[in-house]
């Protein structure tokens, strides 16, 4: 996938992506603060996000019309988006913000495997090596944080969903505007979660909000979802899904720092967590250096 090679273009998109990732890191804090269950939480989140995007289009008088096939494909992708968020918040509620965010770092490995298979390209050895080190870090966390086993499993499945819809979006954004993609996918997520809640009798007491939840959900649905989702998809015109996934792995850094500020979670985590986290985050930071070295050797 071609990337914008001009320094200004790259710097601008990197800043947008880092800002987006920081906002995503803050969603984990909101997920911990909101009292309702994960499925209902995400239902409100995608509802608010879809409505805010619809109002954005109406206010700017922009068209959201696309052909039915593309609309259906985006709505189906919304099932992956909704699944990712439901599993993500469920993992936070049964473990900790820090454990869930570190497990989400496995997006890099899953993207390194899935992206070449879906796009019919050669699998990069360097990406697989990076993914291997990340998995080693996750295994370390798994070994020492056994009380959070359920949260770790949910976090890893959430990462699979995130990897798949990121790869799909990297292709879709070449032909469809990012806000349109976001609108249809978030609307699709709302429909799929509504169907699930209907058949599981989820529209009961569990969907009633506490007064404190309303403000948190408005921030989550607008700034942390509609705005951040559009920004995250838009930079995929310039970067590959793997590169986006790699930078997205900075979310644990931001999220863990915020979790310490808000909840003091560092006192709850054992040495194994920090060893695993160091391996994962070191891989994220060292990968671009290794990539440049490989490129230099090939150019000789």
N, C-alpha and C positions, 0 to 999 in steps of 0.2 A: 504494500500500500504506500503510495507516495506521500511524503511528508513535506511540509513547508520548510524549505531549506534556508530561507532568509532569517537572519538572527532576530530581527524585530518580530516576525511572525511566530517563531519558536518561543521567544521569551514571553510574548503576550499570552499564548496558549498555555504555556507552563504555569504562568501566574494564575490564570483562570482555573486550571486543573487543581493546583495546590489549594487555592481558596475553596474550591468545591469540596475537596477531600477534607479540609478542616471543618467545613459545615457538616459533612457526613459524620465526622468524629463526634460532633455535638449531638447528633441524633440519638446516639447511644445513651447520653445523659438524660435526654428527654424521655427516652423509652423506659428508663429506670424510675423517673419521677412520675410518669403517668400511671394511674392506679388500675386501669382496666386491662383485661387479658390481651395477649398479643394479636389475635385475629381481629377483635373489635378495634384495637388501637390502629391497625393498618387499614381497616375499613374506613375509619374516620380520616386517616391520613390521605388516602388516595381520593376520597370524596372531596376534601378541602382542596387538594392539589388540582384535581380535574376541573372543579368549579372556578378556581382562580385563573387557570389557563384559559378556560372558555371566556371569562370576562376580559382577559388580556386580548384575545382575538377580537372580541366584540368592540372593545374600546379603541383598538388600533385599526379596526375594519379590515382585518386580514382574513383571508379565506382558509378554512381548514379542510376543504374538500379534496379528497384523493380517490382513486378508483377503489372499487369494493374489495378486490383481491388484496391490495396493499393494506387497506383498513383492517380486513379480517386477520391478516398476518400480524399486524401490530397489536391487535386486540388479543390474539393468542400468545404473543410474546409477553403481554401484560400478566398472563398467568405465572410466568417465571419471575417477573418483577414482584408481584404480590407474594408469591411463595418465598422468595428471598427475604423480604421484609418480615413476613410472619415468623419464619424460622429464626431470623436474626433477633427479633425482640423476644421470642420465646426462649432463646438461648440466654439472653441477658437476664431474664426473670428467673431462670433456674440455676444460673451460675453467677458470674460477675461481668461487668462491662469489660474489664481487661482481658479475661479469658476469651470472651466472645470475639473481641476485636483481633486478638492474635490468631485465632482460628480462621478468621476471615482473610488472613494473609495468604492462605492456601489458594486464593484466586489466581495467583501467579502461576502455580503449578498446573492447575486445571486449564488455564488459558493457554499455557505452553503446549498442552496436549490437544485440547479441543480445537484451537484456532487453525492449526495446519490441517487437521482432519476435515473440518467444515469447509475451509477455503481451498482444500486440495493442494497444499504446499508441503515442502519438506519440513520435518520437525527439526527445530534448531537444537543442537547439542548443548549450547550454552544456556538456553532457556530451560532445558530439562535438568541441567546441573543446578541451576538456580532454584528450580522447583524442588529438587531433591533435598537441598539444604534446608529449605523452608519446611518440608515434611519432617526432617530430622528434628527441627525445632519444635514442631507440633507434637511429635512423639515424646520428646522430653517433658513437655507440658502435660501431656496425657498421663505419663508415668507418675508424675509427682502431684498432680491435681486430680486424683481419682474421685474426689467428692463432687467434681464437676463433669463427670463423664457424659451425662445427658446433654449438658450445655455444649460440650465440645463437639459431640455428634451433630447436634442441631446447627452449630456454627459452621461445620464443614459442609453439610448439605446446603446450607444457605450460600456458601461460597461457590458451590457448583452451579446453582441457579444464577448467581451474579455473573459468573464467568460466561455462561451460555448467552444471557441476554446482552452482555457487553459485546460479544462477538457478532451477534445478530445486528445490534445497533451500529457497529462500525461499518457494516455493509449498507444498512438502510440510509444512514446519514449522507451517503454519497448521492442519493437521489431525492431525499425528502428532507425538508427543513426540520431542525432539531425540535423547535416548539411543537410542531405537528406530530412528530414521533412521540414526544412526551405526552401530549394530550390523548392520543389513541391508546398508548400503552397503559397510562394511568387509569383511563376510563375502562379499559379491558380488565385491569386488576380489580377495579371496583365491582364490575359485573361478576367476575369469577368468585370473589370473596363473598359477595351478596348471595350468590347461589349456594355456596358452602354454608353460610350462616342460616339460610332458610331451611336447608335440609337437616341441619344439626340443631335447630331450634335456638340459634345464637342471638336472635332478636328478642331477648328477654331482659332480665335484670342485669345481665352482664354488659349490656350496651349503654346503660345509664351512666352518665358522667358525674364525677365530683366537680364542684366549682373550680378547683385548682387545675383540673385536667383541660378545661376549655382553652385557657391561654397557652398552655404548653402545646396542645394540638394545633392551634392556629399558627404558631411558630413552626411547628414540625411540617404542617401541610403546605405552607406558603414558601418560607425562606429555605427550609431544609429539604423540600421535595420539589415543588414546581420550578423554583428558581435554580436550585442546585442540579436537578435532573436535566434541565435544558442545557445548562452550562457543561455538564459532564458529557452529554451526547454531542454537543457542538464541536468540542475539541477532537472528537474522533475522526473528523475530516482530515486532520493533520497528523494524528498519531495512530499507530496500530493498536489493536485491542490489548496486546501483551504489554506495550509500553504504558498504556492507561492503567492496566491492572497492576503493574509494578509501582507506579506512583501512588495508586490507590492504597497500596500497602502502608503508606505513611499514616493512614487513618488510625491504626493502633497507637502510633506515637502521640498524636493529638488527643485521641480518646482516652488513653491511659493517663496522660497528664491531667486532663479535665476530670477523669474519674477520681484521681487523687485529690484534686482541689475540692470537688463536690462531696465525695463519699469516703475519702481516706482509704481507698482500697488497697494500697501498697502494703498495709499491715496484714492483710488477709492472705497474701500470696507467698508461696514457698520459694526456696532457692531454684528449684527445677523450672519454675515458671520464668524466672529472670534469665536463666541460662538459655532456655528455648527462645525467649523473646530477643535476646542478644543475637543468636544465630540468625533468626528470621530478619531482623532489622539490618544486621550487617550485610546479609545477602542483598537486600534491597538497595543499600547504598553502594555496594561494591560492584553490582551487576553492570551499571553504565561504564565503569572504569574498565572492566573486563571486555565489554563490548567494543570499546574504542581500541583496546590492544589487539583484539582479533581482527578488526577492520584494518589496522595499520599493517599487520602481517600479510593480509590478503592483498593489500595494495602494493607491496614490494615486488 
